[in-house]
């Protein structure tokens, strides 16, 4: 890759502890992680590269603190991505302390670390703490001059997600709507970021039985995802799933079944029938059919799930 070539060139020309070498090491680690579905050895290598970048930055003392903060943030993202939320939280908190020293307590850089810290707190069901951290991030970014709208939009989205979980639907709706407006203004109203926020808004509307509003948001999101990523993308299948749940709540069995089937087919093609998302969609389809009195269709879908789980786990596993 271009990043790997850059690291090789910098390593030949510069001292191993030079900040440019450390930056390339950290970039390569993050790029490897961002590819997703990587082998454990590749993930370990990525973490090792970022750790080396962190050590190089620490060796430079105060002048290296911005790079220390960045490397810590990346290591925290690795930990969270590998289902270690408590470790991620600890590293993010250390990154926050360093970032505040390097850039200031009310800097946008500190706000971005606060925004990252929200995820492990939310994952650990510490929603009150997560809400307080998200609000602080929004407040800091809201007073930044010039306004950093992209980061503000992300923090508004994160806070809205927490408020939705806590049942504060009116404020969550307002924040999501503002985030959609910002994303539409800076990226265009057909951008995937707009679609992602419309999906969340649609899911919230479904939860509070504003079903017509939910369908409007979700269909617009599906249209955006299909035009940008294709109607057979993982992102599109996620919207189909949300629409299926909404139509089920409206009592429209045929449309719900059509959407679940579309989602299942996409997950099968893109992820494989043994993937969690594909299995969950089959289970949802079975439950929906049973709820509408379609026992035969429910049994057929349930048998598909059972067959895959037997293949994965064997006949005696608890999931079978």
C-alpha positions as CSV (number, residue, x, y, z in Angstrom):
1,X,0.0,0.0,0.0
2,X,1.0,3.7,-0.3
3,X,1.2,3.9,3.5
4,X,3.5,0.8,3.8
5,X,5.8,2.3,1.0
6,X,5.9,5.6,2.8
7,X,6.9,3.9,6.1
8,X,9.7,2.0,4.3
9,X,11.1,5.1,2.7
10,X,10.9,7.1,5.9
11,X,12.6,4.3,7.9
12,X,15.5,4.2,5.5
13,X,16.0,8.0,5.4
14,X,15.2,8.9,9.0
15,X,16.0,7.9,12.6
16,X,13.7,5.1,13.9
17,X,12.4,7.5,16.5
18,X,11.7,10.4,14.1
19,X,8.1,11.6,14.4
20,X,7.5,11.0,10.7
21,X,8.4,7.4,11.1
22,X,6.2,7.1,14.1
23,X,3.3,8.7,12.1
24,X,3.7,6.2,9.3
25,X,3.8,3.3,11.7
26,X,0.6,4.5,13.4
27,X,-1.1,5.2,10.0
28,X,-0.3,1.7,8.8
29,X,-1.7,0.1,12.0
30,X,-4.9,2.1,11.7
31,X,-5.3,1.3,8.0
32,X,-4.8,-2.5,8.7
33,X,-7.5,-2.4,11.4
34,X,-9.9,-0.4,9.3
35,X,-10.0,-3.1,6.7
36,X,-12.0,-5.3,9.1
37,X,-12.4,-9.1,9.3
38,X,-8.6,-9.5,9.8
39,X,-6.7,-12.5,11.1
40,X,-5.6,-12.2,14.8
41,X,-2.0,-12.0,13.7
42,X,-2.7,-9.0,11.4
43,X,-4.6,-7.2,14.2
44,X,-1.7,-7.9,16.6
45,X,0.7,-6.5,14.0
46,X,-1.4,-3.4,13.7
47,X,-1.4,-2.9,17.4
48,X,2.3,-3.4,17.6
49,X,2.9,-0.7,15.0
50,X,0.8,1.8,16.9
51,X,2.5,0.8,20.1
52,X,5.9,1.5,18.5
53,X,4.6,4.9,17.4
54,X,3.5,5.6,20.9
55,X,6.9,4.7,22.4
56,X,8.6,6.9,19.8
57,X,6.3,9.8,20.7
58,X,6.7,9.4,24.4
59,X,10.5,9.4,24.0
60,X,10.3,13.0,22.7
61,X,8.7,14.3,25.9
62,X,6.4,17.3,25.8
63,X,6.9,17.9,22.1
64,X,5.6,14.4,21.3
65,X,2.4,14.7,23.3
66,X,0.1,15.3,20.3
67,X,1.3,12.1,18.8
68,X,1.1,10.3,22.1
69,X,-2.6,11.3,22.3
70,X,-3.3,10.2,18.8
71,X,-1.5,6.8,19.3
72,X,-3.4,6.2,22.5
73,X,-6.7,7.0,20.8
74,X,-5.9,4.4,18.1
75,X,-4.9,1.8,20.7
76,X,-8.2,2.4,22.5
77,X,-10.1,1.9,19.2
78,X,-8.3,-1.5,18.7
79,X,-9.3,-2.5,22.3
80,X,-12.9,-1.6,21.7
81,X,-13.0,-3.3,18.4
82,X,-11.8,-6.5,20.0
83,X,-14.6,-6.4,22.6
84,X,-12.4,-5.0,25.5
85,X,-14.5,-1.9,26.5
86,X,-13.1,-1.5,30.0
87,X,-9.5,-1.4,28.5
88,X,-10.6,0.9,25.8
89,X,-12.2,3.3,28.4
90,X,-9.0,3.4,30.4
91,X,-6.8,4.2,27.3
92,X,-9.3,6.8,26.1
93,X,-9.1,8.5,29.5
94,X,-5.3,8.6,29.4
95,X,-5.6,10.0,25.9
96,X,-8.0,12.7,27.1
97,X,-5.5,13.8,29.8
98,X,-2.7,14.0,27.3
99,X,-4.9,15.8,24.7
100,X,-5.9,18.4,27.3
101,X,-2.3,19.1,28.2
102,X,-1.3,19.3,24.5
103,X,-4.3,21.3,23.1
104,X,-6.3,22.6,26.0
105,X,-9.3,21.5,28.1
106,X,-11.9,23.0,25.7
107,X,-10.1,22.2,22.5
108,X,-11.9,20.4,19.6
109,X,-9.2,17.7,19.9
110,X,-10.4,17.1,23.5
111,X,-14.0,17.0,22.3
112,X,-13.2,14.4,19.7
113,X,-11.6,12.1,22.4
114,X,-14.6,12.6,24.6
115,X,-16.8,11.6,21.6
116,X,-14.7,8.4,21.3
117,X,-15.0,7.7,25.1
118,X,-18.8,7.6,24.7
119,X,-18.7,4.2,23.0
120,X,-17.1,2.0,25.7
121,X,-19.2,3.7,28.3
122,X,-22.3,3.0,26.3
123,X,-21.2,-0.6,25.7
124,X,-20.9,-1.1,29.4
125,X,-24.5,0.2,30.0
126,X,-23.2,3.3,31.8
127,X,-25.6,5.5,30.0
128,X,-25.7,8.4,32.5
129,X,-21.9,8.8,32.3
130,X,-22.0,8.3,28.5
131,X,-24.6,11.1,28.2
132,X,-22.6,13.5,30.3
133,X,-19.5,12.9,28.2
134,X,-21.4,13.2,25.0
135,X,-22.9,16.5,26.2
136,X,-19.5,17.9,27.1
137,X,-18.2,17.0,23.6
138,X,-21.2,18.8,21.9
139,X,-20.8,21.9,24.2
140,X,-17.1,22.2,23.3
141,X,-17.6,21.7,19.6
142,X,-20.5,24.1,19.6
143,X,-18.3,26.9,20.9
144,X,-15.4,26.3,18.6
145,X,-14.5,29.0,16.2
146,X,-14.5,28.4,13.3
147,X,-17.3,25.8,13.8
148,X,-16.1,22.3,13.1
149,X,-19.4,21.1,11.7
150,X,-18.4,17.5,10.8
151,X,-17.2,16.7,14.3
152,X,-20.2,18.5,15.8
153,X,-22.5,16.4,13.7
154,X,-20.9,13.2,14.9
155,X,-21.2,14.3,18.6
156,X,-24.9,15.3,18.1
157,X,-25.5,11.8,16.6
158,X,-23.8,10.0,19.5
159,X,-25.7,12.0,22.1
160,X,-29.0,11.3,20.2
161,X,-28.3,7.6,20.3
162,X,-27.8,7.6,24.0
163,X,-30.9,9.7,24.6
164,X,-32.9,7.3,22.4
165,X,-31.7,4.4,24.7
166,X,-32.7,6.4,27.8
167,X,-36.2,7.2,26.4
168,X,-35.6,10.9,25.8
169,X,-37.1,10.7,22.3
170,X,-38.0,14.3,21.7
171,X,-34.5,15.6,22.3
172,X,-33.0,12.7,20.4
173,X,-35.2,13.5,17.4
174,X,-34.1,17.2,17.6
175,X,-30.4,16.3,17.7
176,X,-30.7,13.7,14.9
177,X,-32.6,16.2,12.7
178,X,-29.9,18.8,13.3
179,X,-27.2,16.3,12.5
180,X,-29.0,15.4,9.2
181,X,-29.2,19.1,8.3
182,X,-25.5,19.6,9.0
183,X,-24.5,16.5,7.0
184,X,-26.8,17.5,4.1
185,X,-25.2,21.0,4.0
186,X,-21.6,19.9,4.1
187,X,-21.7,16.6,2.2
188,X,-25.0,16.7,0.2
189,X,-28.3,15.2,1.0
190,X,-27.5,11.8,-0.8
191,X,-24.4,11.1,1.4
192,X,-24.2,7.8,3.4
193,X,-23.9,9.8,6.6
194,X,-27.3,11.3,5.9
195,X,-28.7,7.8,5.3
196,X,-27.1,6.4,8.5
197,X,-28.8,9.1,10.6
198,X,-32.1,8.6,8.8
199,X,-32.0,4.9,9.6
200,X,-31.5,5.7,13.3
201,X,-34.3,8.2,13.2
202,X,-36.6,5.7,11.5
203,X,-35.7,3.0,14.0
204,X,-36.6,5.4,16.9
205,X,-39.9,6.3,15.2
206,X,-40.7,2.6,14.9
207,X,-40.0,2.1,18.6
208,X,-42.5,4.8,19.5
209,X,-45.1,3.7,17.0
210,X,-44.7,6.7,14.6
211,X,-44.7,4.2,11.8
212,X,-45.5,6.4,8.8
213,X,-42.7,8.7,9.8
214,X,-40.4,5.7,10.3
215,X,-41.2,4.4,6.8
216,X,-40.6,7.8,5.3
217,X,-37.1,8.0,6.9
218,X,-36.1,4.4,6.2
219,X,-37.2,4.4,2.5
220,X,-35.2,7.6,1.9
221,X,-32.2,5.9,3.6
222,X,-32.7,2.8,1.5
223,X,-32.8,5.0,-1.7
224,X,-29.5,6.8,-0.7
225,X,-27.7,3.5,0.2
226,X,-28.8,1.9,-3.1
227,X,-27.6,4.9,-5.1
228,X,-24.3,5.2,-3.3
229,X,-23.4,1.7,-2.2
230,X,-25.7,-0.5,-4.3
231,X,-28.9,-2.2,-3.4
232,X,-26.9,-5.4,-2.5
233,X,-24.6,-3.8,0.0
234,X,-24.5,-4.6,3.7
235,X,-25.7,-1.0,4.5
236,X,-28.7,-1.5,2.3
237,X,-29.5,-4.8,3.9
238,X,-29.5,-3.1,7.3
239,X,-32.1,-0.7,6.1
240,X,-34.2,-3.6,4.7
241,X,-34.1,-5.2,8.1
242,X,-35.3,-2.0,9.8
243,X,-38.1,-1.6,7.2
244,X,-39.2,-5.2,7.8
245,X,-39.6,-4.6,11.5
246,X,-41.6,-1.4,10.8
247,X,-43.9,-3.1,8.4
248,X,-44.4,-6.0,10.8
249,X,-45.5,-3.5,13.5
250,X,-48.0,-2.0,10.9
251,X,-49.4,-5.5,10.4
252,X,-48.2,-5.7,6.7
253,X,-47.0,-9.3,6.6
254,X,-46.2,-9.5,2.9
255,X,-44.1,-6.3,2.8
256,X,-42.3,-7.3,6.0
257,X,-41.6,-10.7,4.6
258,X,-40.3,-9.1,1.4
259,X,-37.9,-6.9,3.2
260,X,-36.6,-9.6,5.6
261,X,-36.1,-11.8,2.5
262,X,-34.1,-9.1,0.7
263,X,-32.0,-8.5,3.8
264,X,-31.3,-12.2,4.2
265,X,-30.3,-12.7,0.6
266,X,-27.9,-9.8,0.7
267,X,-26.3,-11.0,4.0
268,X,-26.0,-14.5,2.5
269,X,-24.2,-13.1,-0.6
270,X,-22.0,-10.6,1.2
271,X,-21.3,-12.2,4.5
272,X,-22.3,-15.9,4.1
273,X,-25.3,-17.7,5.6
274,X,-23.4,-18.5,8.8
275,X,-22.8,-14.8,9.7
276,X,-24.5,-13.5,12.7
277,X,-26.5,-10.9,10.7
278,X,-27.7,-13.5,8.3
279,X,-28.8,-15.8,11.2
280,X,-30.5,-13.0,13.0
281,X,-32.5,-12.0,9.9
282,X,-33.7,-15.6,9.5
283,X,-34.7,-15.7,13.2
284,X,-36.5,-12.4,12.8
285,X,-38.3,-13.7,9.7
286,X,-39.4,-16.9,11.6
287,X,-40.7,-14.8,14.6
288,X,-42.5,-12.4,12.3
289,X,-44.2,-15.2,10.4
290,X,-45.3,-16.9,13.6
291,X,-46.7,-13.6,14.9
292,X,-48.9,-13.5,11.8
293,X,-50.1,-17.0,12.2
294,X,-48.0,-18.3,9.3
295,X,-46.8,-21.4,11.1
296,X,-45.5,-23.3,8.1
297,X,-43.3,-20.3,7.0
298,X,-42.1,-19.8,10.5
299,X,-41.1,-23.4,10.8
300,X,-39.2,-23.3,7.5
301,X,-37.2,-20.2,8.5
302,X,-36.5,-21.7,12.0
303,X,-35.3,-24.9,10.4
304,X,-32.8,-22.9,8.2
305,X,-31.4,-21.3,11.4
306,X,-31.2,-24.7,13.1
307,X,-29.4,-26.3,10.2
308,X,-26.7,-23.5,10.1
309,X,-26.3,-23.6,13.9
310,X,-25.9,-27.4,13.8
311,X,-23.2,-27.0,11.1
312,X,-21.4,-24.4,13.2
313,X,-21.7,-25.8,16.7
314,X,-22.8,-29.4,16.6
315,X,-26.0,-31.0,17.8
316,X,-25.3,-30.6,21.6
317,X,-24.5,-26.9,21.7
318,X,-26.8,-24.6,23.7
319,X,-27.5,-22.5,20.6
320,X,-28.9,-25.6,18.9
